[in-house]
Amino acid sequence: MKLSFHGAARSVTGSRHLLEVPGFRLLLDCGMFQGRRDEAVRRNRHLGFDPKAVGAVLLSHAHIDHSGALPVLPGQGFAGKVYLTRATADLAGIMLEDSARVQENDCRYVNKKEKRRGRICIRPFYDSDDVRKVVKRFQGERYGDQIKIAPRLTASFHDAGHILGSGAVRVKYTARGNSTTVLFSGDLGRSHMPILRDPEPPPPCDVLILESTYGDRLHEQLGEEMKKKAQDLIEHARTHKSKIIVPAFAVGRTQELVMRIKELVGEGRVDPIPIYIDSPLANKATGIFKRHPECYDEETSKTFSDAGDVFASRYIRFVSSPEESKRLNAMRGPCVIISSSGMCEGGRIVHHLKHAIQDEANVIVIVGFQAEHTLGRKLIEGWDVVPIFGVPTPRRAQIVRFNGLSAHADRNDLLAYVRAIDPLPGTIFIVHGEEKQAISLGAAIQTEHPKIDVHIPHQGSTHEV
């Protein structure tokens, strides 16, 4: 068995891992790379492997850095199935369609400026037709069911608790009476977070491919201190009649933020201010959340049955039309605008930042991981001037981080996940983390379990297992 790593190796975006057994090639995730424009173009058009030779894809979850390059596959000869959980199938369909639309809109906007400068126009990686072609290849599965991928090759999904439908993927290859199992964690969630069930204990495996997004740090606790921080932000917006701009993934983080704000209002800690969810995708995704109660934790299931729609309230408005979105830019606060993408690399959030970032009364709240070279990363690094649509723009707005709202496992969670595998795997590959985080987590695992063979693969590296 061979494993090769074509994305999210010593980096966070573009998750793509190729597993080869005699006579068959299986791709774990097919994510879009996000970062510098030239590198993104190169790595999203040329995936690092031959799609014609791939027999099937197993998709851990719907986030674009894990699913976003799927529509590129059919045009390059891929003719197999994409296996995913049923909730992921519903989410990935709308997210990929939205990704195609955002690319088309952003390219149109940027190309107007590029033409004036005499530069070559950019084009989307794929369009809606490409999305429809790959969605036809989706096969939705239930958690725990055994899926026959090919002769001697089976797989199953195990609840990862990261976003709706997310799953760790276990692959088993059997030959000559012997078997080898590979467990791919995908992105792991955290225990005691709202809406979703906690990640389920990992099944046994011989080889573990483990994410390391927060492999060198611990999250803030979701307690009184964080509630006070959120309360102070809302009071600041009310006092200064300013905007709170929140770049957030439309799936998972947006729904959680809505529930957190409603909790503060319900406890009487803040008076409500208008909240605008400016993302057609978030609106559609929230509808999909309502269709998949099998993914809820007990508290959320009870809240739905007792109180109806947990994602709705009189002060929460879902914005759909481009015209209404544009009106938000001219509107005064106080208000909260939650919009995607979460790393500020495309979509409506970039327009909101363009209009709000030069007002020192406004606050930009970062609630998730920001990959290297993204606009979101530049904001948390405190750049005074940031590029927005290629134009250097002074940043005067305040930047506030809320790491406690991350949907990713932290260092302790990841170490506990390894510890829970019985018996321990013989080999672990550390992926989906920047080099510093991956090395730190790998060293901690090696110290705790010296008999495990720990690897931190490079982009394009191949390993026999």
Residue pairs with C-beta under 8 A, 6 or more apart in sequence:
1 19
1 20
1 21
1 173
1 180
1 182
1 464
1 465
2 18
2 19
2 20
2 462
2 463
2 464
2 465
3 17
3 18
3 19
3 20
3 182
3 207
3 209
3 429
3 457
3 462
3 463
3 465
4 17
4 18
4 20
4 49
4 460
4 461
4 462
4 463
5 16
5 17
5 18
5 429
5 431
5 457
5 458
5 459
5 460
5 461
6 14
6 16
6 17
6 18
6 47
6 48
6 49
6 459
6 460
7 13
7 14
7 15
7 16
7 17
7 29
7 31
7 33
7 43
7 47
7 48
7 459
8 14
8 15
8 16
8 17
8 29
8 31
8 65
8 431
8 432
9 431
9 457
9 458
9 459
9 460
9 461
10 433
10 434
10 435
10 438
10 456
10 457
10 458
10 459
11 35
11 371
11 372
11 433
11 434
11 435
11 459
12 65
12 213
12 369
12 371
12 372
12 432
12 433
12 434
13 31
13 32
13 33
13 34
13 35
13 65
13 371
14 31
14 32
14 33
14 34
14 43
14 44
14 65
14 69
15 28
15 29
15 30
15 31
15 60
15 65
15 66
15 431
15 432
16 27
16 28
16 29
16 30
16 31
16 47
16 48
16 49
16 69
17 27
17 28
17 29
17 184
17 209
17 431
18 25
18 26
18 27
18 28
18 49
18 54
19 25
19 26
19 27
19 28
19 171
19 182
20 26
21 152
21 153
21 173
21 175
22 175
23 150
23 151
24 55
24 149
24 150
24 153
25 49
25 53
25 54
25 55
26 54
26 55
26 56
26 57
26 58
26 149
26 150
26 153
26 171
27 49
27 54
27 56
27 57
27 58
28 57
28 58
28 60
28 169
28 171
28 184
28 209
29 57
29 58
29 59
29 60
29 66
29 67
29 184
29 186
30 47
30 57
30 59
30 66
30 67
30 68
30 69
30 70
30 72
30 73
31 63
31 64
31 65
31 66
31 67
31 68
31 69
32 40
32 44
32 64
32 65
32 67
32 68
32 69
32 99
32 125
33 39
33 40
33 43
33 44
33 65
33 69
34 40
34 64
34 65
34 343
34 345
34 371
34 374
35 371
35 372
35 373
35 374
36 373
37 122
39 373
41 122
44 68
44 69
44 72
44 125
45 72
45 125
47 69
47 72
47 73
47 76
48 459
48 460
50 76
50 77
51 72
51 73
51 76
51 77
51 78
52 76
52 77
52 78
52 79
54 73
54 78
54 80
55 80
55 149
55 150
56 80
56 81
56 82
56 83
56 149
56 150
57 70
57 73
57 78
57 80
57 81
57 82
57 83
58 82
58 83
58 84
58 149
58 155
58 169
58 171
58 184
59 66
59 67
59 70
59 82
59 83
59 84
59 88
59 92
60 66
60 160
60 166
60 167
60 168
60 169
60 184
60 185
60 186
60 187
61 67
61 88
61 160
61 162
61 163
61 165
61 166
61 167
61 186
61 187
62 84
62 88
62 91
62 92
62 95
62 163
62 164
62 165
62 166
62 251
63 95
63 163
63 187
63 249
63 251
63 252
64 95
64 96
64 99
64 341
65 371
66 186
66 187
67 92
67 95
67 96
68 95
68 96
68 99
69 125
70 82
70 92
70 96
70 134
71 96
71 100
71 125
71 126
71 130
71 131
71 133
71 134
72 125
72 126
72 130
73 134
74 130
74 133
74 134
74 137
75 126
75 130
75 133
80 137
81 137
81 138
81 139
82 134
82 137
82 138
82 139
83 139
83 141
83 147
83 149
83 155
84 92
84 138
84 139
84 140
84 141
84 157
84 165
85 140
85 141
85 142
85 143
85 157
85 165
85 166
85 167
86 140
86 141
86 142
86 165
86 292
87 164
87 165
87 288
87 292
87 294
87 295
88 140
88 164
88 165
88 166
88 167
89 138
89 139
89 140
89 165
90 140
90 165
90 288
90 291
90 292
91 163
91 164
91 165
91 251
91 285
91 288
92 135
92 138
93 131
93 135
93 138
94 281
94 284
94 285
94 288
95 250
95 251
95 281
95 285
96 131
96 134
96 135
97 128
97 131
98 250
98 280
98 281
98 284
99 131
100 124
100 126
100 127
100 128
100 130
100 131
101 128
102 341
102 346
102 347
103 124
103 125
103 126
103 346
104 124
104 127
106 346
106 347
106 350
107 121
107 122
107 123
107 124
109 389
110 122
110 389
110 390
111 121
111 122
113 389
113 390
113 391
114 120
114 121
114 122
115 121
141 147
141 157
142 157
143 156
143 157
143 158
143 159
143 167
143 200
144 156
144 157
144 158
145 156
145 157
146 154
146 155
146 156
147 154
147 155
147 156
148 154
149 155
149 171
152 173
152 174
152 175
153 171
153 172
153 173
153 174
154 171
154 172
154 174
155 169
155 170
155 171
155 172
156 169
156 170
156 203
157 167
157 168
157 169
157 170
158 167
158 168
158 169
158 170
158 200
158 202
158 203
159 166
159 167
159 168
159 197
159 199
159 200
159 295
160 166
160 167
160 168
160 185
160 186
160 187
160 188
160 189
160 199
160 200
161 188
161 189
161 190
161 191
161 193
161 196
161 197
161 198
161 199
161 200
162 186
162 187
162 188
162 189
162 196
162 199
162 252
162 407
162 408
163 187
163 189
163 196
163 249
163 251
163 252
163 407
164 195
164 196
164 251
164 252
164 285
164 288
164 289
164 292
164 295
165 292
165 295
166 186
166 187
166 189
167 186
168 183
168 184
168 185
168 186
168 188
168 199
168 202
169 183
169 184
169 186
170 181
170 182
170 183
170 184
170 203
170 205
171 181
171 182
171 183
171 184
172 179
172 180
172 181
172 182
173 179
173 180
173 181
173 182
180 206
180 207
180 465
181 203
181 204
181 205
181 206
181 207
182 205
182 206
182 207
182 208
182 209
182 465
183 202
183 203
183 205
183 207
183 208
183 209
183 421
183 425
184 209
185 202
185 208
185 209
185 210
185 211
185 417
186 211
187 211
187 213
187 407
187 408
187 432
188 199
188 211
188 408
188 409
188 413
188 414
188 417
189 196
189 198
189 199
189 407
189 408
189 409
190 198
190 199
190 219
190 406
190 407
190 408
190 409
190 410
190 413
191 198
191 199
191 413
192 198
192 222
193 222
193 256
193 407
194 256
194 259
194 260
194 297
194 299
194 300
195 255
195 256
195 259
195 289
195 296
195 297
195 300
196 295
196 296
196 297
196 300
197 295
197 296
197 297
198 297
199 409
199 417
201 420
202 208
202 417
202 420
202 421
203 421
204 421
204 422
204 423
205 421
205 425
206 425
206 426
206 427
206 465
207 425
207 426
207 427
207 428
207 429
207 465
208 418
208 421
208 425
208 427
208 428
208 429
209 428
209 429
209 431
210 414
210 417
210 418
210 428
210 429
210 430
210 431
210 441
211 408
211 409
211 414
211 431
211 432
211 433
212 414
212 430
212 431
212 432
212 433
212 437
212 438
212 441
212 442
213 369
213 408
213 409
213 432
213 433
213 437
214 369
214 406
214 408
214 409
214 410
214 411
214 414
214 433
214 437
215 411
215 414
215 430
215 433
215 437
215 438
215 440
215 441
215 442
215 444
216 411
216 436
216 437
216 440
216 441
217 403
217 410
217 411
217 437
218 410
218 411
218 412
219 403
219 404
219 406
219 410
220 226
220 402
220 403
220 404
221 404
222 404
222 405
226 402
226 404
226 405
227 264
227 269
229 400
229 402
230 260
230 261
230 264
230 402
231 264
231 269
231 270
233 244
233 363
233 365
233 400
234 244
234 261
234 264
234 270
234 273
234 334
234 336
235 270
236 242
236 363
237 243
237 244
237 273
237 333
237 334
237 335
237 336
237 363
238 271
238 273
238 334
240 333
240 334
240 361
241 332
241 333
241 334
241 361
242 333
242 334
242 359
242 361
242 362
242 363
243 333
243 334
243 335
243 336
243 337
243 356
243 359
243 362
243 363
244 333
244 334
244 335
244 336
244 337
244 362
244 363
244 365
245 337
245 339
245 349
245 352
245 353
245 356
245 362
245 363
245 364
245 365
245 397
246 257
246 336
246 337
246 338
246 339
246 364
246 365
246 367
247 339
247 340
247 341
247 342
247 343
247 344
247 349
247 353
247 364
247 366
247 367
247 368
247 376
248 254
248 257
248 338
248 339
248 340
248 342
248 367
248 368
249 340
249 341
249 342
249 368
250 279
250 281
250 282
250 285
250 340
251 281
251 282
251 285
252 407
253 342
253 367
253 368
253 405
253 407
254 277
254 279
254 282
254 285
254 286
254 338
254 340
255 282
255 285
255 286
255 289
255 311
256 405
256 407
257 338
257 367
257 405
258 275
258 277
258 311
258 316
258 338
259 310
259 311
260 405
261 272
261 275
261 336
262 310
262 313
264 270
265 271
265 272
265 313
265 315
272 313
272 314
272 315
273 315
273 333
273 334
273 335
273 336
274 315
274 317
274 334
274 335
274 336
275 315
275 316
275 317
275 335
275 336
275 338
276 317
276 319
276 328
276 335
276 336
276 337
276 338
277 283
277 316
277 317
277 318
277 319
277 338
277 339
278 319
278 325
278 328
278 337
278 338
278 339
278 348
278 349
278 352
279 319
279 338
279 339
279 340
279 347
279 348
280 320
281 340
282 318
282 338
282 340
283 318
283 320
286 311
286 318
289 311
290 304
290 309
290 311
293 301
293 304
296 304
300 310
303 310
304 310
319 325
319 328
325 348
325 351
326 351
328 335
328 337
328 352
329 351
329 352
329 355
329 356
330 355
333 361
333 362
337 352
339 347
339 348
339 349
339 352
340 347
340 348
340 349
341 347
341 349
342 367
342 368
342 376
343 368
343 370
343 371
343 374
343 375
343 376
343 377
344 350
344 353
344 370
344 374
344 375
344 376
344 379
345 374
345 375
345 376
350 375
350 388
350 389
353 364
353 375
353 388
354 388
354 389
354 393
356 362
356 364
356 397
357 364
357 386
357 388
357 393
357 394
357 395
357 396
357 397
358 393
358 394
358 395
358 396
358 397
359 396
359 397
360 396
360 397
360 398
361 397
362 397
362 398
363 397
363 398
363 399
363 400
364 379
364 397
364 398
364 399
364 400
365 400
365 401
365 402
366 376
366 379
366 380
366 399
366 400
366 401
366 402
367 401
367 402
367 405
367 406
368 405
368 406
368 407
369 406
369 408
370 376
370 377
370 379
370 380
371 377
371 434
372 434
375 386
375 387
375 388
378 386
378 387
379 386
379 395
379 399
380 399
380 401
382 399
383 395
384 394
384 395
385 392
385 393
385 394
385 395
386 392
386 393
386 395
387 393
409 417
411 440
411 441
411 444
414 441
415 441
415 444
415 445
415 448
418 424
418 425
418 428
418 445
418 448
418 449
419 448
424 449
424 451
424 452
425 452
426 451
426 452
426 453
427 452
427 453
427 454
427 455
427 465
428 442
428 445
428 452
428 453
428 454
428 455
429 455
429 456
429 457
429 463
430 438
430 441
430 442
430 445
430 454
430 455
430 456
430 457
431 438
431 457
433 441
435 456
438 456
439 456
442 454
442 455
442 456
445 452
445 454
446 452
446 454
455 463
457 463
